[in-house]
Amino acid sequence: MTQSASDLAARYTAAAPKWSDKMRALGYFDGYLGFLADRAEVPAAGASVVDVGTGTGAFAEAWAALHEAPARMVLLDPSAAMLEVAHGALLRRGVVAEPRHTGLETAASDHFDIILAAHVIEHFDAPCTALSAMRRLARPGARLFLVVSKPHWCNVIIWLQWRHRTFRPDEITGLLQAAGFEVEARHRFPSGPPSRTSFALVARAV
């Protein structure tokens, strides 16, 4: 069973001071860069972007490193401490983001062209609910860039702390279709911890 939202937020708040450095050292920021670079043809100018469960903003920061500053960048996270770090990281890249101290389930129903979500649905008892909430944030034709945890012994170690779920690619495909997304591309991280713990997909809101 996943942790309660309040327990999870408290754990992330405690981890916030060292989280960004840890994720970079483990190769996740570089992994996100590689994933997003695979889809470099996606137009960024004038786009509105939301990073769901942004943490310290690594996924949003990778987007900003590869593309022009979006017309709007919103950061969602239930941890105020994580949001503070993420907001600062984006500012250093010239992006004035809008931090929102909220979980996905209570996020306002704005609409975006790009939805970023790395290791978010793993923490929901009903991941289909999380993906449906992301679909409500998506304009028709919007792209979802999704990174999820996969079955691997490394994730057993991570589970001891975070009590997260893992998914097989066919499971995610079915969940995305049920939520109103169509999978357009799949990505395998080539090396390091991301290659062992995670995989990624791009899906279009239909």
ABEGO torsion letter per residue (X at the ends): XBBBAAAAAAAAAAAAAAAAAAAAAAGAAAAAAAAAAAAAABBABGBBBBBBGAEAGAAAAAAAAABBBBABBBBBBABAAAAAAAAAAAAAAGBBBBBBBBBAAABBBBBBABBBBBGAAAABABAAAAAAAAAAABBBGBBBBBBBBBBBAAAAAAAAAAGBBBBBAAAAAAAAAAAGBBBABBBBBABEAAAAABBBBBBBBX
